[in-house]
Amino acid sequence: MIRKLKSGGYRLYSRKKDPKTGKRKNLGTFQSRAAAERHERAVQYFKRH
């Protein structure tokens, strides 16, 4: 899940909320949406391998 920040960057959040905190985990902050999408695909790949 990618959200745009006020600073103009993009942050990748986990899809599910963390049961401990009730918030989504921050999985990285990126300068461009394309970079965030690339990283999201890498995260999804490693979750299954």
C-alpha positions in Angstrom: 0.0 0.0 0.0 1.7 3.2 -1.2 0.8 6.6 0.2 2.0 10.1 -1.0 3.6 12.1 1.8 3.3 15.9 2.2 7.1 16.1 1.5 6.4 14.8 -2.0 7.9 11.4 -1.4 6.1 8.0 -1.3 5.9 5.6 1.6 5.2 1.9 1.4 3.0 0.5 4.2 2.2 -3.2 4.9 -1.2 -4.3 3.6 -2.4 -5.6 6.9 -2.4 -3.7 10.2 0.0 -4.7 12.9 -2.1 -6.4 15.6 0.2 -5.0 18.4 0.0 -1.3 17.4 -3.1 -1.3 15.2 -1.1 0.6 12.6 0.5 -0.4 9.3 4.2 -1.1 9.3 6.4 1.4 7.3 8.3 -0.7 4.7 10.3 2.1 3.3 10.2 5.7 2.0 11.0 6.5 -1.6 11.5 9.6 -3.8 9.3 8.3 -6.6 6.2 6.2 -6.9 7.9 3.9 -9.4 10.6 3.1 -6.9 8.0 2.4 -4.2 6.1 0.1 -6.6 9.3 -1.8 -7.5 10.1 -2.3 -3.8 6.5 -3.5 -3.1 6.9 -6.2 -5.8 10.2 -7.3 -4.2 8.6 -7.5 -0.8 5.7 -9.6 -2.2 8.2 -11.9 -3.9 10.3 -12.5 -0.8 7.2 -13.2 1.3 6.6 -16.3 -0.8 10.2 -17.6 -1.3 
